[in-house]
Amino acid sequence: MSIIAKITGFFRKNPANLEDAQLNVHNYIGKFVKQDYIDIGESIAIDGRRIIIKKSEIIMSVPFEAIIKNTENIRVEDFDMEESLRLGREWADRKDVLEFDDKGMMIR
C-alpha cells in the first residue's frame, strides 16, 4: 500500500460502511413492520441506528438490533416500547423544526 493511500485512508470516514449504510437505507423505508405477526406500523425514516415507525398518530423509534428479518416486511423482536415511543416523539418534534443560519438562510 502506498503512503498516499495510507494517508487518504486515514482521513476518510470508513467508506465501506458509509456506502453500505446509504444502500441499506432504501431497503428499510416504506415497509410494513411486524412484531409477532402483528402489524405495528410502517417504516418512514432512519435516525442513526434506529428505524422510525408510524401507525396512525403513533411514532416509534426502534433500534436496528431488534430487527430479525428484512424482506418484503420488516420483522422485529421485543424491544423497550416506552423508550421507543419517547424517542419517536422526540424525533417527530425535531423533524418539524426549521433551522436558519445567521443570514436567515434555511439550513434544514
C-alpha distance (Angstrom), angle and dihedral (degrees) to the residues before:
residue distance angle dihedral
M1 . . .
S2 3.78 . .
I3 3.77 121.7 .
I4 3.82 90.4 -116.2
A5 3.81 90.4 55.3
K6 3.81 90.4 49.6
I7 3.81 92.6 50.1
T8 3.81 92.3 45.4
G9 3.81 90.9 48.3
F10 3.81 90.6 49.6
F11 3.82 93.4 56.7
R12 3.80 96.2 40.7
K13 3.81 120.0 92.9
N14 3.80 103.0 -121.1
P15 3.82 96.1 -73.3
A16 3.81 95.7 -165.6
N17 3.81 93.1 59.8
L18 3.80 92.0 42.3
E19 3.81 92.0 54.6
D20 3.80 91.5 46.7
A21 3.81 90.8 50.4
Q22 3.81 92.3 49.4
L23 3.80 92.3 49.0
N24 3.80 94.4 44.7
V25 3.82 96.0 50.7
H26 3.79 89.9 74.2
N27 3.79 89.9 51.9
Y28 3.81 91.4 60.2
I29 3.83 104.0 43.6
G30 3.80 125.0 90.1
K31 3.79 97.2 15.6
F32 3.77 130.1 125.3
V33 3.79 112.7 -111.1
K34 3.78 120.1 -143.3
Q35 3.77 132.8 -169.7
D36 3.81 116.2 -168.4
Y37 3.85 87.6 -11.6
I38 3.84 91.0 -58.1
D39 3.80 117.8 121.5
I40 3.82 108.4 -118.7
G41 3.82 97.0 174.0
E42 3.78 145.6 -74.3
S43 3.79 126.7 -64.3
I44 3.80 110.4 -115.4
A45 3.82 106.5 165.7
I46 3.79 148.2 -1.7
D47 3.81 120.1 -120.6
G48 3.79 111.2 -173.2
R49 3.80 106.4 -63.0
R50 3.81 93.9 -13.3
I51 3.78 133.9 85.1
I52 3.81 118.6 -136.0
I53 3.81 114.4 -135.4
K54 3.79 126.3 -170.4
K55 3.78 130.3 -166.1
S56 3.80 117.1 170.6
E57 3.80 104.1 -47.5
I58 3.82 95.1 -22.7
I59 3.80 118.7 102.0
M60 3.80 121.7 -170.4
S61 3.78 132.4 -174.5
V62 3.80 109.2 -149.1
P63 3.83 122.0 -172.7
F64 3.81 117.7 -117.0
E65 3.80 87.5 -124.5
A66 3.82 88.9 70.4
I67 3.82 92.6 59.8
I68 3.79 111.5 106.4
K69 3.79 100.0 173.6
N70 3.79 136.3 7.5
T71 3.80 112.6 -166.0
E72 3.80 126.1 112.5
N73 3.81 86.8 -27.0
I74 3.79 129.9 22.5
R75 3.80 115.6 -117.7
V76 3.79 119.5 -158.8
E77 3.78 133.3 -170.8
D78 3.78 126.0 -140.0
F79 3.80 116.4 -50.5
D80 3.79 137.4 168.6
M81 3.82 101.2 -76.3
E82 3.83 95.7 -170.8
E83 3.80 92.3 52.8
S84 3.82 91.2 45.1
L85 3.80 92.2 52.4
R86 3.82 92.1 46.8
L87 3.81 92.9 48.7
G88 3.80 90.2 44.7
R89 3.81 91.0 55.2
E90 3.80 90.4 47.4
W91 3.82 90.5 50.8
A92 3.82 91.4 49.7
D93 3.81 91.5 50.0
R94 3.79 91.6 47.3
K95 3.81 96.0 48.3
D96 3.80 92.6 53.8
V97 3.80 93.5 57.1
L98 3.80 118.8 97.6
E99 3.79 117.2 -148.5
F100 3.80 125.0 -154.5
D101 3.79 132.0 -167.7
D102 3.82 123.5 -129.7
K103 3.83 90.9 -85.2
G104 3.79 93.1 54.8
M105 3.81 96.2 -105.0
M106 3.79 115.7 142.1
I107 3.80 112.9 -111.7
R108 3.81 98.7 -176.1
